[in-house]
Amino acid sequence: MQNKEKIQTLRSQLQLFLDRLDHLDPEEASLADIDQLIQLIEKMEKDII
């Protein structure tokens, strides 16, 4: 994957992460919700390598 494609993919994933984070109510968040956010971050890490 070229750098330009990697950057675009990373931007899309980051936007998805931020959208989920914005809609997450700290009082209502479950461990599963937090785990999904962590999985998104781990996927972004793998995609930039």
TORPA-4810 file (N, C-alpha, C, O; in nm, 3 decimals):
<nodes>
NODE_1_0.085_-0.118_0.000_0.000_0.000_0.000_0.090_0.124_0.000_0.186_0.132_0.076_M
NODE_2_0.056_0.218_-0.084_0.135_0.341_-0.093_0.104_0.432_0.025_0.001_0.420_0.091_Q
NODE_3_0.196_0.524_0.049_0.180_0.617_0.162_0.050_0.695_0.154_-0.017_0.715_0.255_N
NODE_4_0.014_0.740_0.035_-0.109_0.818_0.018_-0.231_0.735_0.059_-0.321_0.785_0.126_K
NODE_5_-0.233_0.609_0.018_-0.343_0.519_0.053_-0.345_0.491_0.203_-0.451_0.486_0.265_E
NODE_6_-0.226_0.473_0.261_-0.217_0.450_0.406_-0.272_0.568_0.484_-0.344_0.551_0.583_K
NODE_7_-0.238_0.687_0.439_-0.285_0.808_0.508_-0.436_0.819_0.497_-0.503_0.850_0.596_I
NODE_8_-0.491_0.793_0.379_-0.636_0.800_0.362_-0.707_0.696_0.447_-0.810_0.725_0.509_Q
NODE_9_-0.654_0.576_0.452_-0.712_0.469_0.534_-0.706_0.508_0.681_-0.804_0.490_0.754_T
NODE_10_-0.594_0.560_0.724_-0.577_0.602_0.862_-0.674_0.715_0.898_-0.731_0.716_1.007_L
NODE_11_-0.691_0.809_0.808_-0.787_0.918_0.831_-0.929_0.865_0.849_-1.002_0.909_0.938_R
NODE_12_-0.968_0.772_0.764_-1.102_0.713_0.773_-1.121_0.640_0.905_-1.225_0.654_0.971_S
NODE_13_-1.022_0.564_0.944_-1.031_0.490_1.069_-1.032_0.584_1.189_-1.105_0.562_1.286_Q
NODE_14_-0.953_0.688_1.182_-0.949_0.786_1.291_-1.083_0.859_1.303_-1.129_0.885_1.414_L
NODE_15_-1.145_0.890_1.190_-1.276_0.955_1.193_-1.380_0.862_1.255_-1.464_0.907_1.333_Q
NODE_16_-1.375_0.735_1.221_-1.466_0.638_1.280_-1.445_0.631_1.432_-1.542_0.628_1.508_L
NODE_17_-1.321_0.628_1.474_-1.289_0.626_1.616_-1.344_0.750_1.687_-1.406_0.739_1.793_F
NODE_18_-1.321_0.867_1.628_-1.367_0.991_1.690_-1.520_0.998_1.695_-1.577_1.047_1.792_L
NODE_19_-1.585_0.950_1.590_-1.732_0.948_1.590_-1.786_0.860_1.703_-1.878_0.899_1.775_D
NODE_20_-1.727_0.742_1.717_-1.772_0.652_1.825_-1.743_0.713_1.961_-1.825_0.703_2.052_R
NODE_21_-1.629_0.775_1.975_-1.591_0.837_2.102_-1.686_0.952_2.136_-1.725_0.968_2.251_L
NODE_22_-1.721_1.032_2.037_-1.813_1.145_2.059_-1.952_1.099_2.103_-2.019_1.169_2.179_D
NODE_23_-1.995_0.985_2.056_-2.130_0.937_2.087_-2.134_0.845_2.210_-2.239_0.793_2.246_H
NODE_24_-2.021_0.827_2.271_-2.012_0.739_2.387_-2.042_0.817_2.514_-1.975_0.916_2.545_L
NODE_25_-2.141_0.773_2.587_-2.176_0.836_2.714_-2.093_0.770_2.824_-2.107_0.650_2.848_D
NODE_26_-2.006_0.846_2.891_-1.920_0.787_2.994_-1.998_0.715_3.104_-1.949_0.618_3.161_P
NODE_27_-2.115_0.761_3.132_-2.197_0.698_3.237_-2.257_0.566_3.190_-2.289_0.480_3.272_E
NODE_28_-2.272_0.550_3.060_-2.337_0.432_3.004_-2.239_0.335_2.937_-2.278_0.224_2.899_E
NODE_29_-2.114_0.374_2.923_-2.016_0.293_2.850_-1.989_0.161_2.921_-1.975_0.155_3.043_A
NODE_30_-1.984_0.057_2.841_-1.955_-0.076_2.895_-1.810_-0.112_2.862_-1.743_-0.042_2.786_S
NODE_31_-1.765_-0.222_2.918_-1.630_-0.269_2.886_-1.622_-0.308_2.739_-1.516_-0.292_2.676_L
NODE_32_-1.730_-0.357_2.683_-1.733_-0.394_2.542_-1.713_-0.270_2.455_-1.643_-0.275_2.354_A
NODE_33_-1.775_-0.158_2.493_-1.757_-0.033_2.419_-1.611_0.011_2.420_-1.556_0.048_2.316_D
NODE_34_-1.550_0.006_2.536_-1.409_0.045_2.550_-1.320_-0.051_2.472_-1.223_-0.008_2.408_I
NODE_35_-1.352_-0.179_2.476_-1.275_-0.280_2.403_-1.281_-0.254_2.252_-1.181_-0.271_2.183_D
NODE_36_-1.398_-0.214_2.202_-1.410_-0.184_2.060_-1.322_-0.065_2.021_-1.260_-0.065_1.915_Q
NODE_37_-1.316_0.036_2.107_-1.231_0.151_2.079_-1.084_0.110_2.078_-1.007_0.155_1.993_L
NODE_38_-1.046_0.026_2.171_-0.907_-0.023_2.175_-0.875_-0.103_2.050_-0.765_-0.092_1.995_I
NODE_39_-0.970_-0.185_2.005_-0.949_-0.263_1.883_-0.931_-0.173_1.761_-0.850_-0.203_1.673_Q
NODE_40_-1.006_-0.064_1.757_-0.990_0.031_1.647_-0.849_0.091_1.647_-0.787_0.105_1.542_L
NODE_41_-0.801_0.127_1.764_-0.665_0.183_1.775_-0.562_0.080_1.733_-0.467_0.113_1.661_I
NODE_42_-0.578_-0.044_1.775_-0.484_-0.150_1.737_-0.486_-0.173_1.587_-0.381_-0.197_1.527_E
NODE_43_-0.603_-0.165_1.525_-0.613_-0.181_1.380_-0.540_-0.066_1.310_-0.472_-0.088_1.209_K
NODE_44_-0.553_0.054_1.362_-0.483_0.168_1.302_-0.332_0.148_1.312_-0.259_0.177_1.217_M
NODE_45_-0.286_0.098_1.425_-0.142_0.073_1.442_-0.093_-0.026_1.339_0.013_-0.006_1.280_E
NODE_46_-0.168_-0.134_1.317_-0.127_-0.236_1.220_-0.127_-0.182_1.078_-0.041_-0.216_0.997_K
NODE_47_-0.224_-0.096_1.048_-0.237_-0.044_0.912_-0.128_0.055_0.874_-0.102_0.076_0.755_D
NODE_48_-0.063_0.117_0.972_0.041_0.214_0.937_0.178_0.149_0.920_0.273_0.214_0.876_I
NODE_49_0.188_0.023_0.954_0.317_-0.048_0.937_0.334_-0.092_0.795_0.436_-0.153_0.762_I
</nodes>
